[in-house]
């Protein structure tokens, strides 16, 4: 897999030669190992702009989109070479200068029966890479397995479809399933949402099409750069631009991610009364914290690969 396994589900495949697989697509364009999970092959996908026509042709022969050198966010709107450099920098500097994320800040407030869940957290990983983790529907193992089947993770994508593309803006219809287990209780919640993405601003908003037992289900997220080595290399705590950071750090400064999320939900009237509403809010907070911990552990694993 090279130096980027796992997260290399896209970074490895998108910066090196395409992987070969033994299974080919048939003449009618379908895989010889079709399954229901292939419903999400509709996209959204963007080719690595550095691929030659020959490499593209070879990639089209691969069996599954997980093995194809494609991105979920459009690489026209960010510096792919700089992203790869930053990923390598995080991996090479991990042992000498380990990074420790601050505990996530999760706040809940309820007004007129509507819950507002606000989350702020950091990840020692480049912003565009984190955004790709949020938007990539290929179930690349970012989240922990739930139950005896390893491919059933805490949050899985079932299907995606691009509804509209306008420059860096994209509207995507997404179907997911969220699994939870708390105090001996467990369940799976189907989630069907429309996501408005901006690949240049590294932001997104979403709103429900259908979510079981939810009257309101919507939210947003944005990813901002975090200059992880600013104090060590630049001897500064003041706000500086990315160009200033590169200059004062001699190009050796790692850029991490500061993520801000808001999730707004309201259970349907039957479930929006105590004590059921208390239980639902408790599940929301615990599952959110579990998902964030999964992402942090995944990033930590990736950053230790070169050790």
N, C-alpha and C positions, 0 to 999 in steps of 0.2 A: 504493500500500500504506500510505500514511500514515507516521508516524514509527516504526513498529515492524515493518519487514519481516523475513522469516525467522523470528525468534523470534515475530514478529507472526503467524506461522502460527497462534498462539493468542492472543498478547497484543493484536495489532491487531484481530483478528476478535472478540475478546471484550470490547473496550472501545469499539468504534466500531460504525457501521452494518454489517450483514452485506454481504459482497461479492456481486455479481451474477455469474452465469455463464450462458452461452448454452445449456447443456445442462440439461434438466429430467429429473425422475424420471417414469417412465411410470406408468400407472394401477395396475399391479400392484406398485408400490413399488420396482421395480428401475431402476437408472440405464440410460440409453440407451447408455452407454459402459461396460458392465459388464466387469470383468476379474478375474483370480484374486486380485489384491491387495485386492479389496473384501471378502475374507473377514474382515478385521479390523474391518469396519463394525459388528460386534456390540457394540463398546464396549471399555472403559468410557467413557461420555461424560456430562458434566454441563453443562446449559445455563448461560449467563451469567445470573445472577439479575436483572440490570438490564434484560433484554429485555422489551419489551411483547409482548402476544399477537400483534399484527400482525407484529412483527419475527420472532417465532418461526415464524409461518406462512410468511413469506417465506423464512426460512432453510431450512425443510423442502423448498423447491423447488430448493435447490442440488444440484448434481450429485454432489459428493463431500464426505466428512466433513472433508477438509483445508480446505474453504472454509466450513465451518460454525462459528458462534460457540460452541464447546463447549470444555470442559476435561476433562483426564484425571483430575484430582484434584478432590474435591468442594469448591466455593467456600463452602459453609456453614461450613467450619471454619477459615477465615482471612479477613483483611480485604482484599478485592479492591481497594478504593480505595487502601489503603496500599501494596499491591503495585505498582499502576500508578504511584503517586507515587514509589516507590523506583526503579523502572525508569527513569523520566524523570530522576530525580536522578543516577543513575549515568551516564546519557548526557550530561546537561548539564554535569556536573563533570569529565568525563574529560579535557578539554584543560587546564583550570586545575590540576587535582590528579589526575594519572594514577595509577592503581593498578597495582601489580606483584605478581602472585601469587608466593608462595614456591614453590620447586621441590617437587614432590610427594615424599612420603616413602613408599617402597615397600619393605617388608621381607618376606622369605620364610623360613619355617622348616618343616622336615619332621620329623615324629615318627611312627614306625611306619608309614611309607609314605604318610601323609596330609599333604598340603601346606597350610599356612596362609599366605595372602597378605594382609598388612595394609597398607592404603593410607590416608594422610592427606593432604589437599590443600585448598587454598582457591580460591574463585572470586569475582571481583568482580561479583557478581550476587545479587539477593535470594534468600533460602532457598527460598521457595515457588516461585519461577521455576525454580530449579535442580532442585527436586523434580519439577516438571512436565516438565522435560527428561528426567529419568530414567524417568518413567512414561508419557509420551505416546507411543503406538504409531504415530503417523502418519508416521514417517520424514521429519521436517521439515528434514533437512539438517544436523543437529548434527554428523554424522561425515563424514569425508573419503570421496570416491568411490574405489572400487577397480576398476581395469580401465578399459575403454573406455566402459562404460555409466555415466553420471553418477548414475543412480538406484540403482545398486548400491553402497552405502556400507559402511564397515567393520563396522557393526552395524545390521542391518535387522530390523524386526518383520514377521513373516509373518501372524500372527493373534493375537487376544486374545479372551477371554471371561470375563465376571464370573461367578464361581461363587457368591459370597455377599456381601451388604452388610449391615453392622451398625453404624449410626452412622458414625463416621469410619473404621471398620475395613472393609477390603475384601479379598476373596480373588480373585485374578485368575489365570487360566491364560494363559500367554504362550508363543508360538513365535517364536524369533528365529533369525537366521543370522549367525555371526561369521566375517568374512573376514580372512585374515592373509597376509603376504608377508614372508619373512625369508631373507636370503642366497640368493636365487634360487628358494627354495621357496615355494609358496603353496597355500592350501587354504581350504575353507569348512566350518564346523562348525555343524550344526543343533543348536539348544538349545531344549528344551521344559521349562519350569519352572512351578511354582506360586508366586506372589508374595503374601505377606501384607503389605498396605499399611496404614499409619495416617496418614490425611491431616491429622490434627490435630497429631500429634507429629512429623510429617515423617520417618518412619522406614519401613523395609521389611525383610523377610526373604524368602529364596527357597530353594527346594529342587527338585531335578530330578524330572521325570517320566521324561524320557529324554534323555540326552546321549551321543552316540557315543563309545565307548571310555572312558567314565568310570564308575567304580563309585560315587564320591562326588562330588557337585557341589552346593554350597549356600553360603549366605552372608547378608550383611546390609549395610545402609547407613543412615546417619542424617545429617541436615543440621542444623547449628546456626548461629545468628546470629553474625556477625563484625562488630564495630563498627569499621568501616574508618577513620573519622575521629575516633575517641575521643581519641587523643593530640593531634591538631591542634586540635580544637574544644573538647574538655573538659579538656585539660591533665591527663589522667589515664591511668594504666595499670592501675588496679584494676578488679576485676570489678564491673560495674554492670548494672542491669536495662534492658530496652528502653525503659521509660518514663523512667528516669533519663537514658538516652542521648538520647532525644528532647528532654528538657528542657534538658540542658546544651549540646546542639548547636544549640538553637533550631530544631529540626526540619530542619536542613540536613545532618545526619549520614547518610552512606550505610551501609546494612546489607548486608554481603556474606555469604558462606557458608563455613562450615568443614565439610568432608565427611569422614566416617570410614567406611571400608568394610572388610569382611573377606570374603575368598573362600576357601572350603575345598574342596579337590578331591583325588581319588585316582584315578589311571588304573586301568583294568581290569588284572587280574593279568598278562595277556600284555604290556602296555605299561608295567608298573610295575617294570621292571628296567633297570639301566644297559646301554648308553648312551641307550636310548630315553626313559627317565624323565627324564634330564637335558635332553634335547631338548624334551620336553613342558613341563617347568618353565620352561625358557628362553623358549619361546613365550608362556607365560602372563604372564611378567613384561614382555616386550617389547610384547605386544599391549595389556596393561593401560596401560602408559605411553603408547602411541600413542593409545588411546581418550581418556585424560585430556588429552593435548595437543590432540586434536581439539576437545574441549569448551572448553578455554581459548581456543583460537584463535577459536572461534565467538563466545564471550562478548566477546572483545576487538573483534571485528568489529561486534557489536551496539552496544557502548558508544561506538563511534566514529561512529555513523551521523549524529548531530546536528552533527558538526564541519563 
